[in-house]
Amino acid sequence: QVQVVESGGGLVQPGGSLRLSCTASGSIFSALVKGWYRQAPGQQREVVAVIAGVGIIKYVDSVKGRLTISKDNAKNTVYLQMDSLKPEDAAVYYCKLDSTWGPGTQVTVSS
């Protein structure tokens, strides 16, 4: 079974940028759904951005225009470019390939 691990989280000031990476132990090519989710303290986990099938990309409304999901099949990696970050973006970010979750990476947005 493919395993995934996230990286790239950290502390950033409001308005700053981070790029999260989700690297899989095997090929991501066959995964039908590749997604990023996040969970803030005391809140439910929510979907942030998803690549579904071929050419279908969806974002939660709150991140549209600021966060961008992409993938590199050759590197077995899914990315989340995060720009113009806001304090409300702070959360643990998780990668999911079909039904496989990563352990998460913390993103903190604070001055």
N, C-alpha and C positions, 0 to 999 in steps of 0.2 A: 504494500500500500504506500502510495506517495505521501511523504511528510512535507510540511511547509514551515518556514520560519520567517518571521518578520524582522526587519532592521530599519534603522534610520530615524527612530524616534528621539526625542530629547526636549530640551527647553528652548523656546524661541519667544521673542518679543512680539506683541501684537503688530500685525502688518508684515511679519517675516514669513520665511518660506522653509519648508522641509520636503525632502523626498523620501518616502517610505518604499522599501523593497520587500517583496515576498518571494523567497527563493524556494523552489520545490526540489525534492530529492530525485524526482524523475521528470518525465516530459509533462508539460502543461498543455501540449497541443490538443490532446483529446478531451480535456476538461470542458464540459459544456458551459459551466458557469464559473466565472472568476470574479471574486468580489472583495471589497473592503467594507468592513463594518467597524463600528465604534461603540464603546460603552463608557459613559461618564459615571462617577460615583452616585449611587442611589437611583440610577436610571436604567431603563431597559436597553439592551443592545439594539442598535439600529443600523440599517444598511446605509452606506455612504455612496458607493459607486459599484456598478456591476457591468461586466462584459458578459453577455449571454449569446451563445451561438456565434454567428458570423456577422460582425458589423452592428450589433445591437449594444449600445452603451446607455446606461441610465444613471442618473444622479439624484440624490435627495435634493429637494428644492433649496435647502439652506446652504448648499455648497456649490451650486451651479455658478460657473464663471470663475471659481477660485480653485477648485480641486480638479485634477485631471487623472483619469486612470488610463494606463497603457500596459502593453505586454511585449516581452521579447521572447519568442518561442525558443530561439537558439540558446538563450541563457536560462531558460526555464524560470523566468522571473516576471512578476507582475508588479507594476509601480503605481504609486499614488503621489503625484506632484501636488503639493499643498502650498498655495500662495495666498497672500493677504489674510493670514491667519488671524482669527479672533479668539478671545478668551473662551467663548462657548464651543470652540473646536477642541478644547482640551479633553482628552479621553484616552482610554486604552484602545488602540487600533488593532483590529484583527483581520487577517487574510483568510479567505475560504476558497478552496478549489473543489467544486461540487460539494461533497459532504465532509471534507477534511478541513479542520480549523488549525490555524497556527496558535502559538501561545500568547501572542499579542506584543505590542510595543507601546510604551507610554509616550504620549505627546502632551507637553505642558506649554501653555501660552500665557505668559505673564511678563509684566514689566518689572 
